[in-house]
């Protein structure tokens, strides 16, 4: 199962408008909360595209059951139905350039017809590099509903899905003035608007210059400075400013094991109608990952603490902890599991906002052929909200069959 919880935008409009926005955002990225640990990797393409021009069409059909689709604390109703997802991937790669796009069209059909929707999720990556310079532009558009775009509905803010269109822009440029030293500049712009005013439209933008030094083939260090602003666009004034430095390290331990980590100190302030002249307060952020890739196992552990925007007009310092594993039993069967825990802290009073979210997922996949997979998935989620003694929980079951033929060389 692919989780479609994103931090990106929503704009009122049609699918056609969303696709036009994708064209305008060809140089964009879906990552709103960029941390310094990823800044120096801009010359690594987001999509691993084989050489030459290739295209691939894929499709997934899923039977879906969800006991509490919007994670309501009261009044939840079970949802079941089908999710049909054709996908189209195209890419072109030369020694100096990479172009790749991945678009999924999704038709959701359920027993509760107000949950039915036609969604689009599209990503685009453009990159170019030579001995000294490297540039990349990453783009993301998500035209979906709050059922898949939000971590929470914030104390039963709305009991049916609301249309959401997400967009973000993330350009980056880097200059290698020495074989071991690099200067890079990362920018980000994200916007969010919703189809109902119970949710709060917002945008955010940030800039982050970084210096990195490669000590050897296995060790790279960096220092970065990030300045970011989040602003609610309706439902009252709310502006969050954050600025501060961070330092980090990336290490390749063995051919199978690698990791990276960064830690930062930042000053932040939140301006609202009731607090027009807020004081700056200190806080810390971090990001880290450890990855193991063996013959039969793929294990990943991630931890982060960074600013995260929500659709109820708040921005929180969100801590996220995730551990996942995929294990190949044999050529026919593989197992997957993931556990995560998230909790948020806010600068101002935010009753009804997300306090914590814990989830666990397990799946088994039967590789029927080289091109056809059958996957059964179970997921459990448990959520608590600030100022609400009632918790929300859900059980999700999915049975999916996917077809992914060999890419065509064009």
N, C-alpha and C positions, 0 to 999 in steps of 0.2 A: 504494500500500500504506500502511496505517495502522500505525505501530509502537505496540504496546500495552505498552511498557515503562513501568511506573509506579513511583512511590515510595510508593504508598499501601498500605493495610492488607490483612490477611487474617484472617478469623474462621472457625473451624470451624463449618459449618452447611450448610443447604440453600439452594437458590435462593429459596425463600419467605422464609427468614430474611434473606437479603440484601436482598430487596425491602422487607421491614419496616424493615430498617436504613436504607434509602434514605428512607423516610418520616420516620424520626426525624432523619435528617441532611439534611433539606430546606434547612437553612441552612448547607451545608458547601461546601468547596472541595477540589479534587484537588491543589492545589499544596502539597507539603510544604515544599520549600525556598524559601519566599517571600523575595524580596530586595527591598531598599528601592526599587529602580527601578520596581516595580509598585504600590507602596503608594498613591501619589497618584492612580492611575487608577481608583479604586473606583467612580466615578460613570459609567464607561463600561461598558455591559453586556457580559458575556462572549459572549452570543449576540445577533446582530443580528436582532431580531425585527421584522417589519413591523407597522404599526399594526393594532389589532384582534386578535381571536382567530383563530388559524390553526392548521392541523394538516397534517402531511405524513407519508406512509408511503414508505419507500424500501427497496431490497433489493439485495444484492450476492452473486453466486455466484463463487467463486474456485477455480481449480485450483492446487494448492500443491505445491512441491517444496523440500525443505530437506536439504542434505547432512549437517548436524550440528545438529539442532534444539535441543539443550541446551548447545552449545558445549563439549563434552567434549574434554579433552586426549588421551584414549585411548578406544578402544572405541566410537566413534561409529557410528551406523547411519542411513542415509538415510530420510527420512520423506516420504511423498507421500499426497495425498488431496484432499479438498474442504472448503471453508469456506463455509457458508451463513449470511448475516447480514441478516436483516430489521431495519429500523430505524423508529422512530416518533418524530417531533418535534412538539411542541406549544408554542405560545407566545401570549402576550397582552401587548400593549403600549399604554400610554396616555402622555400627556405626562409623567406623574410616576411611573409604575410599569412594571416589566418582570417578566414571569414566563415562563420558558422551561425546557423539559426535553428531553433527547435520550437515548433508550435504544436500545441495540443488543443483540439476542439473537443469539448465535453458536452454530452447531452445527459442531463439528470432527469429521470422519470421516477416518481415516488407515489406512494399511497396518499400522501398529503400533497395535493396539487400545488399549493402555494410554495412548496420547496422545489418544484420543477424549474429548471433553468438551462439555458444554453451558454456555456462558458468558454472563454479562450484564455490560454496561458502561453505566452510567447517570449522567447529569449533570443538575444542577438549578441554576438561577440565579434568585434573587429580588432585586429592587432597587427602591428608592423614593427619591425626592429632591424637594426643593423649593428655594426660593431660598437657604436657610441650611443645611439638614440633608440628609444623604444616608446611606442604609444599604444594605448588600448582604449576602446570605448565599449562599454558593456551596457546592454539595454534589457529592460524587463517590462512587460505589460501583462496585467492580470485583470481580466474582465469576468468577475464571478459574483458571489454573494457573500454576506457575512457568515454564512454557515461554514465556509472554508477559509475566509480571510482573517477571521478574528480568533484570538485566544479565548475570549470570553464575551458574553453579552451583558456583562456589568450589571449584575443584580436584576435580571429580567428586564433589561432596557427595552427589548423588543422581542416578541414571541414568534415572529416569522422572519425569514431571511430578508435582508435589504440588499439591493443591487450595489455592487462595488466595482470600481475600476482602478487598478493600481498601476502606477508608473514610477520610474526612477531613472536617474541619469548619473553615470559614474565615469568620467574621463580620467585618464592618468597619463603622465609623461615622465620619462626617466632619462637621465644622462649618466653614462658610465665614463667618468673622467679618468679613471684608472682601471686596470683589469680587475682589481679587487674592491673598488669603491664606486658607489652610485648615489646620486641625488634623484629623488623622485617627488612628484607632486600629485596628490590624489584629490579630486573634487567629487562632491556628491550633491544631487538635488533629488528630493522625493516629495511627492504630493499625494494627498488622500482626500477624496470627496465621496459622499455616500448619497444614495437615492432617497434618504429620509432624514429629516433634521434631528431625529432623536440621536443620531450619531453625529460626531463633530468632524468637519473637514479640517485637514491640517496640511502643512508642508514643512519641510526641514531642509537645511543645506549645511554643508560642512566643507572644510578644506584642511588638508593634512600634508605638510612637507616632511620628508623623511630622508635621513642619511643612513646608508647601510654599508657594512664592510665585511667582506668574505675573508676569514682568517685562513681557511683551507677548504678543501672540497667538502668537508663534513660540517663546518661551523660557520655560521653567519650571524652577525650582530647588527642591531639597528637602534636608532633613537628617532623619535617622532614627536611632532607637536600637532595637536588637533584643536580646531575651533569649530563649534557647531551651534546652530540655532534651530529650535523647534517653535512653531507658531500655530495656534489654533486659528482657523479662518472664520469660525462662527461660534455661536453659543457662548459669547463672552470672551474677554481678553485672556489669553494665557500664552506667555512667551518664556521659553526656557533657553538660557544661554549656558554653554559649557566650554571651557578652554583648559588645556593642560598638556604636559609632556608625558611620554611613556618611553620605556626602554625594553628591548626584547632580544631573544636569541632563537635561532633555528639550528637544529642539530640532526645529522643523519648518523644514528648509532651503528646500524648494520644495513645490509641491503634490504632487510625485511622491516626494520624498526626505525622510525623517524619521529621527531617531535618539534614543537615550537611553543614559545611562551612569551608573553609581554605583560608588564605591569605599569600602571600609570597613576599619576596624581592629577586631579583636576579641580578647578573652582567652578561652581555653578550657582545660578540664581534663577528664581522663577517670579516673573512679573504678572500679577493679576489685577483685577479691578480693586480688590480689597488690599492689595500689597503693591502700590504703584512704584515704590522705591525700595526694592528688596536688597538685603545684604548678600554678599557672596559667601558661600559656605564651601568647605573642603570635603572631598570624597575621593575614593580610589576606584580604579577600574582595572580589569585584567582580562586576558584571553590566553588559552592554552589548549594544545591538542597533542595526543600521542596515538600513533597509528602503526599497526602491525599487519603485514601482508605476507602470509605463508602460502604453502601449497594448497591447503584446504581451508584456511581461516583468514578472515579479514576482520580485524578488531580495531575499533576507534573509540577513544575517550576524549571528550571535549568539556571545557569549562570556560565560562565567560561572565563578565559583569560589565554592562554597558547601558547607555541610554536607549530606551525603546519607546516608540509612540503607540498610543492606544486610540481606538475609535470613539472613546467617551470624553475626549478632550484633555487627556492627561498624558504626561510622559514620565516614565519611571526608570529608576536604576534597576534593571532586571538581571538577576543572576540565573544562569542556565547551566545545568549539569547533565551530560548525556553519555551513555555507554551503550555501544552497539556491537553486535557480532554476526557475521555470516559464516556458516560452516557447511562445506560440501561433503555430504556423507559418502557419495559416490557419483558417477557421471549422471545418474538419473534423479537424485534427490539432494536438496540443500535445505538447511534450516536457518532461520534468522530470528534475532531477538534484539530488542532495544528497550532501555529504561531511561527516563528523564525526570528531572525535578527542576521547577522554576519558581522563584519567589521575587517579589517586587517591593521596592521602597520608594516613597514619594516625598517630595519637598513640602507639599501642602495637604490639607485634609482632602481625602478622596474616598468617601464612603461609597460602597458598591463597586469599587475597582478591584482588579485582580490582586489577590494576596499570594496565593500559591497554586501551582498546578503540577500534579504528579501523573505520569502515564507509563504504561508498560505494554509492549507489543511483541507478539510471537507469530511466526509464519512458517509454513512448510511449502516448498515448491517442487513440483514434479516436472522435470524437463522431458516433455513428451517426445519432442524432436529437437533438432538444433535450432528450429525457428518457432516452436510453440511451447509455452510454459503454462502450467496450471498451478495456481497459488491459493492457499487457504490462510487467512489472517484473522487474528483476534487481537483486540486492543481494549484496554481499560484506562479510563481517565477519572481523576478525582481533583476537584477544584474548590478552593475556599476564597471568599470575598471579604474585603474590609468592611467591618461594621455589620456583618450578616452572620448570625449564628447557624444558619442553614448552609450546608455544603451541597455541591452538585457533583454527580457522578454519571458515568455512562459506560455501556458495553457496546462494542462495535464488532461485527462479524462480516467478513468479505470472502467471496469466492470469485476468483478472476481467471480468465484465460486470455493470454496475450500472444500476438503474432508479430514477430520481428524478423522479416526476411533479410537476406544479405544485402548490404548497400549496393546501389548501382553506380558504376563508374560512367560519368558523362563525358 
